[in-house]
């Protein structure tokens, strides 16, 4: 596992149960089926993340960051955004760049995803889209940079027991 992803999981493990909910990983074959079905190559960093955690929620107190996973053959749960939803035009926010591959919803309504026009097979540029302002408000050079930024910001809001600071 990439050391940057390892740092992310080490930080997640410091928190009490219930602060974060990360789903069980998905197998590589399911990821390949997803890519074939939607004719897309997702960055290897996302593949690695999905194999360890197929989506979930960070800082789930009271409503945190929902990270999309691959639905695959699972039953759809109401209110959950899946990576498959990137291809449903009715689920995309008006004005959002067409090159944005949505990864996560933030509790304030902002959206995080890869800018596929600036991504490679290895990794990609992660952007944060503000639907109200209809613009990109923040960027990271990789998925790992974004995940670690989320954890750094979280330590300013919550202690390891999940209490507000």
N, CA and C of each residue as an Amber inpcrd file, in Angstrom:
protein
   495
   0.8490000  -1.1800000   0.0000000   0.0000000   0.0000000   0.0000000
   0.8920000   1.2400000   0.0000000   0.5060000   2.2170000  -0.7700000
   1.2360000   3.4820000  -0.8350000   1.3470000   4.0780000   0.5720000
   2.5280000   4.6080000   0.9070000   2.7420000   5.1370000   2.2640000
   1.8210000   6.3030000   2.5930000   1.4070000   7.0840000   1.5850000
   0.4970000   8.2060000   1.8380000  -0.8850000   7.6820000   2.2170000
  -1.3250000   6.6000000   1.5830000  -2.6050000   5.9930000   1.9390000
  -2.4870000   5.3250000   3.3050000  -1.3460000   4.7550000   3.5750000
  -1.0990000   4.1360000   4.8780000  -1.1950000   5.1760000   5.9990000
  -0.6480000   6.3780000   5.7730000  -0.7420000   7.4640000   6.7630000
  -2.1980000   7.8280000   7.0270000  -2.9910000   7.8790000   5.9630000
  -4.4120000   8.1740000   6.0990000  -5.0820000   7.1410000   7.0060000
  -4.8750000   5.8480000   6.7300000  -5.5120000   4.8060000   7.5380000
  -4.9880000   4.7820000   8.9700000  -3.7240000   5.0890000   9.1710000
  -3.1770000   5.1820000  10.5350000  -3.8940000   6.2800000  11.3170000
  -4.1570000   7.4020000  10.6520000  -4.8650000   8.5000000  11.3150000
  -6.3150000   8.1090000  11.6010000  -6.9820000   7.4660000  10.6590000
  -8.3650000   7.0240000  10.8560000  -8.4600000   6.1020000  12.0690000
  -7.4920000   5.2000000  12.2210000  -7.5150000   4.2240000  13.3040000
  -7.3270000   4.8420000  14.6870000  -6.8420000   6.0640000  14.7600000
  -6.6770000   6.7420000  16.0510000  -8.0140000   7.1580000  16.6580000
  -9.0430000   7.2430000  15.8360000 -10.3460000   7.7150000  16.2880000
 -11.1790000   6.5790000  16.8670000 -12.0620000   6.9350000  17.8000000
 -12.9780000   5.9690000  18.3980000 -13.9240000   5.4240000  17.3390000
 -14.4380000   4.2470000  17.6180000 -15.4120000   3.6260000  16.7250000
 -16.6160000   4.5590000  16.5720000 -17.1040000   4.6730000  15.3650000
 -18.2710000   5.5020000  15.1030000 -17.9570000   6.8900000  14.5810000
 -16.7080000   7.3150000  14.6990000 -16.3370000   8.6260000  14.1560000
 -16.2420000   8.5330000  12.6340000 -15.7130000   7.4180000  12.1550000
 -15.5920000   7.1650000  10.7230000 -16.2640000   5.8300000  10.4110000
 -16.9180000   5.7560000   9.2590000 -17.5000000   4.5080000   8.7720000
 -16.9450000   4.2530000   7.3810000 -15.9770000   3.3700000   7.2790000
 -15.4240000   3.0190000   5.9700000 -15.8750000   1.6110000   5.6200000
 -16.4400000   1.4730000   4.4340000 -16.9430000   0.1850000   3.9820000
 -15.8030000  -0.7800000   3.7110000 -16.1430000  -2.0470000   3.7360000
 -15.1990000  -3.0980000   3.3570000 -14.7840000  -2.8610000   1.9030000
 -13.5660000  -3.1940000   1.5920000 -13.0600000  -2.9980000   0.2330000
 -13.7660000  -3.8550000  -0.7940000 -13.5660000  -3.4930000  -2.0530000
 -14.1510000  -4.2250000  -3.1700000 -12.9960000  -4.8840000  -3.9430000
 -13.2660000  -6.0140000  -4.5670000 -12.1880000  -6.7200000  -5.2570000
 -11.8350000  -6.0460000  -6.5800000 -10.6220000  -6.2950000  -7.0190000
 -10.0900000  -5.6730000  -8.2310000 -10.9380000  -6.0040000  -9.4580000
 -11.4540000  -7.2320000  -9.5390000 -12.2670000  -7.6200000 -10.6900000
 -13.5300000  -6.7720000 -10.7860000 -14.1270000  -6.4210000  -9.6630000
 -15.3220000  -5.5690000  -9.6610000 -14.9850000  -4.1610000 -10.1530000
 -13.8110000  -3.6930000  -9.7980000 -13.3640000  -2.3750000 -10.2740000
 -13.1820000  -2.4160000 -11.7890000 -12.5540000  -3.4750000 -12.2930000
 -12.3480000  -3.6140000 -13.7390000 -13.6890000  -3.7040000 -14.4720000
 -14.6640000  -4.4200000 -13.9070000 -15.9920000  -4.4990000 -14.5220000
 -16.6370000  -3.1190000 -14.5870000 -16.4750000  -2.3530000 -13.5260000
 -16.9980000  -0.9830000 -13.4980000 -16.3730000  -0.1570000 -14.6190000
 -15.0490000  -0.2290000 -14.7430000 -14.3460000   0.5320000 -15.7750000
 -14.8090000   0.1150000 -17.1740000 -14.9610000  -1.1710000 -17.3880000
 -15.3970000  -1.6640000 -18.6990000 -16.8260000  -1.2230000 -19.0050000
 -17.7110000  -1.3300000 -18.0220000 -19.1130000  -0.9590000 -18.2240000
 -19.2530000   0.5140000 -18.6070000 -18.4660000   1.3870000 -17.9640000
 -18.5970000   2.8260000 -18.1890000 -17.5070000   3.4020000 -19.0950000
 -16.6900000   2.5130000 -19.6620000 -15.6260000   2.9430000 -20.5850000
 -14.7860000   4.0600000 -19.9770000 -14.2800000   3.8050000 -18.7900000
 -13.4770000   4.7940000 -18.0690000 -12.2980000   4.0930000 -17.4260000
 -11.2000000   4.8010000 -17.3130000 -10.0450000   4.3290000 -16.5590000
  -9.9200000   5.2340000 -15.3450000 -10.2110000   4.6840000 -14.1860000
 -10.0800000   5.4990000 -12.9840000  -8.6330000   5.4230000 -12.4960000
  -8.1430000   6.4920000 -11.8880000  -6.7480000   6.5020000 -11.4290000
  -6.4420000   5.3610000 -10.4500000  -5.2210000   4.8580000 -10.5330000
  -4.7880000   3.7530000  -9.6670000  -4.9150000   4.0820000  -8.1860000
  -4.7570000   5.3500000  -7.8250000  -4.8960000   5.7220000  -6.4080000
  -6.3110000   5.4340000  -5.9220000  -7.3090000   5.6970000  -6.7700000
  -8.6890000   5.4020000  -6.3790000  -8.9230000   3.9020000  -6.3320000
  -8.3410000   3.1700000  -7.2700000  -8.4780000   1.7130000  -7.2490000
  -7.9280000   1.1520000  -5.9440000  -6.7670000   1.6610000  -5.5370000
  -6.1550000   1.1910000  -4.2890000  -7.0590000   1.5150000  -3.0950000
  -7.6000000   2.7230000  -3.0770000  -8.5030000   3.1080000  -1.9910000
  -9.7340000   2.2070000  -1.9680000 -10.3500000   1.9730000  -3.1310000
 -11.5660000   1.1650000  -3.2090000 -11.3290000  -0.2790000  -2.7640000
 -10.1260000  -0.7940000  -3.0240000  -9.8200000  -2.1600000  -2.5940000
  -9.7100000  -2.2570000  -1.0750000  -9.3630000  -1.1660000  -0.4400000
  -9.2780000  -1.1370000   1.0280000 -10.6030000  -0.6890000   1.6330000
 -11.2360000   0.3350000   1.0360000 -12.5020000   0.8900000   1.5360000
 -13.3560000   1.3190000   0.3530000 -14.4160000   0.6050000   0.1230000
 -15.3060000   0.9320000  -0.9950000 -16.2960000   2.0160000  -0.5430000
 -15.7560000   3.2080000  -0.3300000 -16.5710000   4.3300000   0.1190000
 -16.7830000   4.3130000   1.6140000 -17.6160000   5.2400000   2.0720000
 -17.9170000   5.3390000   3.4910000 -18.0920000   6.7820000   3.9110000
 -17.8830000   7.0310000   5.1910000 -18.0550000   8.3820000   5.7120000
 -16.9450000   8.7120000   6.6960000 -16.3950000   9.9070000   6.5390000
 -15.3840000  10.4160000   7.4630000 -16.0270000  11.4840000   8.3400000
 -15.6610000  11.4870000   9.5970000 -16.2060000  12.4310000  10.5710000
 -17.7330000  12.4380000  10.4880000 -18.3030000  11.2860000  10.7610000
 -19.7410000  11.0750000  10.6300000 -20.5400000  11.7550000  11.7490000
 -19.9450000  12.6800000  12.4630000 -20.5990000  13.3490000  13.5950000
 -20.9000000  14.7970000  13.2660000 -22.0180000  15.3150000  13.1870000
 -23.2880000  14.6190000  12.9540000 -23.4360000  14.1990000  11.4960000
 -22.8600000  14.9530000  10.5840000 -22.8920000  14.5760000   9.1560000
 -21.5520000  14.9820000   8.5780000 -20.8360000  14.0180000   8.0930000
 -19.4820000  14.3040000   7.6420000 -19.3380000  14.2720000   6.1380000
 -18.2620000  13.6900000   5.7020000 -17.9100000  13.6140000   4.2910000
 -18.2660000  12.2210000   3.7900000 -19.1850000  12.1550000   2.8440000
 -19.5930000  10.8800000   2.2660000 -18.7400000  10.6040000   1.0360000
 -18.0130000   9.4920000   1.0780000 -17.1570000   9.0930000  -0.0370000
 -17.8690000   7.9930000  -0.8210000 -17.9860000   8.1860000  -2.1290000
 -18.6900000   7.2370000  -2.9830000 -17.8740000   5.9680000  -3.1810000
 -18.5780000   4.8750000  -3.3270000 -17.9760000   3.5960000  -3.6600000
 -18.6790000   3.0300000  -4.8850000 -18.2180000   1.9040000  -5.3340000
 -18.8370000   1.2270000  -6.4800000 -20.0160000   0.4060000  -5.9750000
 -21.1680000   0.6100000  -6.5680000 -22.3660000  -0.1470000  -6.1960000
 -22.2200000  -1.6020000  -6.6280000 -21.7840000  -1.8020000  -7.8590000
 -21.6240000  -3.1720000  -8.3570000 -22.9330000  -3.9250000  -8.2620000
 -22.8990000  -5.1060000  -7.6840000 -24.0920000  -5.9340000  -7.5560000
 -24.8450000  -5.7260000  -6.2570000 -24.4010000  -4.7820000  -5.4410000
 -25.0690000  -4.5300000  -4.1600000 -26.4150000  -3.8440000  -4.3720000
 -27.2510000  -3.8780000  -3.3600000 -28.5470000  -3.2000000  -3.4110000
 -28.3370000  -1.7210000  -3.1110000 -28.9280000  -0.8590000  -3.9330000
 -28.8170000   0.5970000  -3.7610000 -29.5050000   1.0090000  -2.4630000
 -28.8050000   1.8560000  -1.6940000 -29.3880000   2.4080000  -0.4650000
 -29.7670000   3.8600000  -0.7140000 -30.9060000   4.2460000  -0.2470000
 -31.4260000   5.5940000  -0.4450000 -30.4800000   6.6260000   0.1840000
 -30.2590000   7.7200000  -0.5560000 -29.4560000   8.8200000  -0.0300000
 -27.9590000   8.6530000  -0.1940000 -27.5170000   7.5540000  -0.7820000
 -26.0890000   7.2940000  -0.9600000 -25.7210000   7.5960000  -2.4150000
 -24.6160000   8.3140000  -2.6150000 -24.1040000   8.5730000  -3.9600000
 -23.0780000   7.4980000  -4.2760000 -23.2560000   6.8360000  -5.4010000
 -22.3360000   5.7970000  -5.8370000 -21.5330000   6.2940000  -7.0310000
 -20.3830000   5.7020000  -7.2610000 -19.5740000   6.1090000  -8.4060000
 -20.3350000   5.9230000  -9.7190000 -21.2500000   4.9730000  -9.7690000
 -22.0880000   4.7820000 -10.9560000 -22.9170000   6.0330000 -11.2650000
 -23.2530000   6.8050000 -10.2290000 -24.0890000   7.9930000 -10.4110000
 -23.4000000   9.0870000 -11.2110000 -22.0910000   8.9940000 -11.4070000
 -21.3830000   9.9530000 -12.2540000 -21.9320000   9.9560000 -13.6760000
 -22.5700000   8.8650000 -14.0690000 -23.0380000   8.7260000 -15.4420000
 -24.5450000   8.9540000 -15.5700000 -25.1680000   9.4220000 -14.4850000
 -26.5900000   9.7640000 -14.4860000 -26.6890000  11.2830000 -14.4650000
 -27.0340000  11.8690000 -15.5900000 -27.0560000  13.3260000 -15.7380000
 -27.9660000  13.9940000 -14.7100000 -29.0180000  13.3110000 -14.2660000
 -29.9450000  13.9030000 -13.2960000 -29.3220000  14.0390000 -11.9120000
 -28.2190000  13.3480000 -11.6700000 -27.5620000  13.4110000 -10.3610000
 -26.4000000  14.3950000 -10.3340000 -26.1260000  15.0310000 -11.4700000
 -25.0160000  15.9790000 -11.5450000 -25.5310000  17.3950000 -11.3460000
 -24.7450000  18.2060000 -10.6780000 -25.1100000  19.5850000 -10.3820000
 -24.9140000  20.4510000 -11.6220000 -25.8700000  21.3030000 -11.8790000
 -25.8000000  22.2030000 -13.0290000 -24.5530000  23.0790000 -12.9530000
 -23.8640000  23.2040000 -14.0810000 -22.6700000  24.0420000 -14.1540000
 -21.3800000  23.3330000 -13.7850000 -21.4810000  22.1550000 -13.2070000
 -20.2950000  21.3950000 -12.8070000 -19.4900000  21.0230000 -14.0570000
 -18.1650000  21.0990000 -13.9790000 -17.3540000  20.7150000 -15.1440000
 -17.6740000  19.2950000 -15.6000000 -17.8170000  19.1010000 -16.8910000
 -18.1250000  17.7690000 -17.4230000 -16.9830000  16.7880000 -17.1720000
 -15.7830000  17.3030000 -16.9360000 -14.6240000  16.4430000 -16.6760000
 -14.5200000  16.0260000 -15.2120000 -15.4770000  16.4580000 -14.3750000
 -15.4120000  16.1310000 -12.9450000 -16.0090000  14.7560000 -12.7000000
 -15.2160000  13.8940000 -12.0670000 -15.6340000  12.5570000 -11.6660000
 -15.8280000  12.6110000 -10.1560000 -17.0830000  12.6370000  -9.7270000
 -17.4140000  12.8790000  -8.3190000 -16.9570000  11.7190000  -7.4290000
 -16.2800000  12.0960000  -6.3390000 -15.8050000  11.1320000  -5.3470000
 -16.5300000  11.2550000  -4.0200000 -16.9130000  12.4960000  -3.6570000
 -17.4400000  12.7110000  -2.3110000 -18.3680000  13.9200000  -2.2520000
 -19.2850000  13.8590000  -1.2870000 -20.1540000  14.9730000  -0.9540000
 -19.7580000  15.4570000   0.4310000 -19.6240000  16.7680000   0.5770000
 -19.3100000  17.3450000   1.8820000 -20.5980000  17.7550000   2.5820000
 -20.5510000  17.8610000   3.8950000 -21.7570000  18.1690000   4.6560000
 -22.3230000  19.5520000   4.3720000 -21.5600000  20.4240000   3.7340000
 -22.0550000  21.7630000   3.4040000 -22.5820000  21.8480000   1.9730000
 -22.6830000  20.7110000   1.2840000 -23.2240000  20.6830000  -0.0680000
 -22.1830000  20.7700000  -1.1680000 -20.9340000  21.0010000  -0.7920000
 -19.8880000  21.0450000  -1.8110000 -19.5290000  19.6270000  -2.2410000
 -18.9090000  19.5250000  -3.4080000 -18.6390000  18.2350000  -4.0260000
 -17.1490000  18.1340000  -4.3370000 -16.5960000  16.9430000  -4.1270000
 -15.1790000  16.6950000  -4.3840000 -15.0580000  15.5970000  -5.4320000
 -14.1280000  15.7910000  -6.3730000 -13.9170000  14.7680000  -7.3840000
 -12.6370000  14.9790000  -8.1550000 -12.3140000  13.9970000  -8.9710000
 -11.1750000  14.1220000  -9.8700000 -11.5590000  15.0270000 -11.0300000
 -10.6410000  15.8780000 -11.4480000 -10.7780000  16.5790000 -12.7210000
 -10.0830000  15.6770000 -13.7300000 -10.8570000  14.8860000 -14.4500000
 -10.2760000  13.8880000 -15.3540000  -9.4630000  14.5060000 -16.4700000
  -9.7140000  15.7780000 -16.7840000  -8.9250000  16.4270000 -17.8290000
  -7.5000000  16.7070000 -17.3630000  -7.2620000  16.6430000 -16.0530000
  -5.9300000  16.8760000 -15.5020000  -5.4520000  15.6770000 -14.6860000
  -5.9690000  14.4970000 -14.9900000  -5.6020000  13.2940000 -14.2540000
  -4.8690000  12.3220000 -15.1570000  -4.1550000  11.4060000 -14.5300000
  -3.4300000  10.3540000 -15.2400000  -3.9400000   9.0060000 -14.7600000
  -3.4340000   7.9520000 -15.3480000  -3.8120000   6.6150000 -14.8750000
  -3.2970000   6.3540000 -13.4680000  -2.2470000   7.0330000 -13.0810000
  -1.6900000   6.8230000 -11.7360000  -2.4700000   7.5870000 -10.6760000
  -2.7270000   8.8520000 -10.9060000  -3.3870000   9.7040000  -9.9100000
  -4.0280000  10.8800000 -10.6280000  -4.5760000  11.7910000  -9.8840000
  -5.2310000  12.9030000 -10.5390000  -5.3950000  14.1190000  -9.6730000
  -5.7590000  15.1760000 -10.3350000  -6.0510000  16.4370000  -9.6820000
  -7.4350000  16.3170000  -9.0410000  -7.5090000  16.5530000  -7.7320000
  -8.7760000  16.4980000  -7.0140000  -9.2440000  17.9250000  -6.7950000
 -10.5210000  18.1650000  -7.1210000 -11.0750000  19.5120000  -7.0040000
 -12.2920000  19.5130000  -6.0880000 -12.5350000  20.6620000  -5.4890000
 -13.7200000  20.8640000  -4.6690000 -14.6050000  21.8870000  -5.3770000
 -15.8430000  21.4890000  -5.6800000 -16.7850000  22.3080000  -6.4260000
 -17.8310000  22.8830000  -5.4710000 -18.0270000  24.1810000  -5.5520000
 -19.0520000  24.8610000  -4.7700000 -20.2440000  25.1150000  -5.6880000
 -21.3530000  24.3730000  -5.5130000 -22.5070000  24.5470000  -6.3990000
 -23.1400000  25.9390000  -6.3200000 -23.1220000  26.5560000  -5.1390000
 -23.7190000  27.8920000  -5.0010000 -22.9290000  28.9430000  -5.7740000
 -21.6180000  28.8870000  -5.6700000 -20.7710000  29.8440000  -6.3790000
 -20.4890000  29.3950000  -7.8130000 -20.8230000  28.1350000  -8.1060000
 -20.5840000  27.5290000  -9.4260000 -19.1230000  27.6620000  -9.8450000
 -18.2210000  27.2700000  -8.9170000 -16.8040000  27.3200000  -9.2580000
 -15.9920000  26.3670000  -8.3780000 -14.7860000  26.0880000  -8.8580000
 -13.8300000  25.2890000  -8.1030000 -13.2570000  26.1930000  -7.0130000
 -13.2830000  25.7100000  -5.7740000 -12.7860000  26.5480000  -4.6800000
 -11.5020000  26.0240000  -4.0430000 -11.1390000  24.7730000  -4.3580000
  -9.8920000  24.2340000  -3.8230000  -9.4280000  23.0890000  -4.7060000
  -8.1050000  22.8530000  -4.7220000  -7.5190000  21.7790000  -5.5230000
  -6.4070000  21.0860000  -4.7460000  -6.2330000  19.8070000  -5.0240000
  -5.1480000  19.0120000  -4.4740000  -4.4920000  18.2630000  -5.6190000
  -3.2380000  17.9420000  -5.4880000  -2.5010000  17.2790000  -6.5630000
  -2.7510000  15.7790000  -6.6380000  -3.3690000  15.2020000  -5.5870000
  -3.6210000  13.7640000  -5.6110000  -4.7530000  13.4090000  -4.6600000
  -5.2820000  12.2110000  -4.8350000  -6.3070000  11.6950000  -3.9270000
  -5.7530000  11.6360000  -2.5080000  -4.5070000  11.1940000  -2.3740000
  -3.9020000  11.0920000  -1.0470000  -3.7910000  12.4450000  -0.3760000
  -3.4220000  13.4640000  -1.1590000  -3.3290000  14.8160000  -0.5910000
  -4.6800000  15.2640000  -0.0480000  -5.7380000  14.9830000  -0.7980000
  -7.0750000  15.3610000  -0.3410000  -7.4530000  14.5990000   0.9230000
  -7.2710000  13.2680000   0.9300000  -7.6230000  12.4700000   2.1050000
  -6.8650000  12.9390000   3.3460000  -5.5890000  13.2110000   3.1980000
  -4.8050000  13.6580000   4.3410000  -5.1890000  15.0640000   4.7740000
  -5.5910000  15.9170000   3.8450000  -6.0920000  17.2530000   4.1850000
  -7.3830000  17.1340000   4.9990000  -8.2680000  16.2310000   4.5940000
  -9.5140000  15.9980000   5.3350000  -9.1920000  15.6080000   6.7780000
  -8.2260000  14.7210000   6.9490000  -7.8790000  14.2700000   8.3000000
  -7.2540000  15.4040000   9.1110000  -6.4150000  16.2110000   8.4930000
  -5.8100000  17.3470000   9.1940000  -6.8790000  18.3440000   9.6440000
  -7.8140000  18.6590000   8.7420000  -8.8920000  19.5780000   9.0980000
  -9.7670000  18.9870000  10.1990000  -9.9930000  17.6790000  10.1450000
 -10.8070000  17.0100000  11.1590000 -10.2170000  17.0930000  12.5530000
  -8.8850000  17.0500000  12.6380000  -8.2510000  17.1270000  13.9630000
  -8.4260000  18.5050000  14.6000000  -8.7610000  19.5000000  13.7740000
  -9.0320000  20.8340000  14.3110000 -10.4650000  20.9510000  14.8120000
 -11.3420000  20.0070000  14.4120000 -12.7520000  20.0630000  14.7750000
 -13.1470000  19.0640000  15.8530000 -12.4850000  17.8800000  15.8410000
 -12.8550000  16.8000000  16.7520000 -11.6230000  16.2030000  17.4090000
 -11.7960000  15.7400000  18.6610000 -10.7290000  14.9690000  19.2780000
 -10.8920000  13.5140000  18.8440000 -10.0170000  12.6350000  19.2890000
 -10.0410000  11.2490000  18.8410000 -11.2550000  10.4710000  19.3670000
 -11.9500000  11.0350000  20.3270000 -13.1920000  10.4070000  20.8220000
 -14.3950000  10.8830000  20.0160000 -14.2010000  11.8870000  19.1480000
 -15.2870000  12.4050000  18.3450000 -15.9720000  13.6190000  18.9540000
 -15.4020000  14.1480000  20.0330000 -15.9740000  15.3340000  20.6730000
 -15.5340000  16.5980000  19.9510000 -16.4520000  17.5670000  19.8690000
 -16.1080000  18.8650000  19.2940000 -15.0000000  19.5210000  20.0960000
 -14.1310000  20.2210000  19.3870000 -13.0690000  20.9690000  20.0740000
 -13.4750000  22.4210000  20.2620000
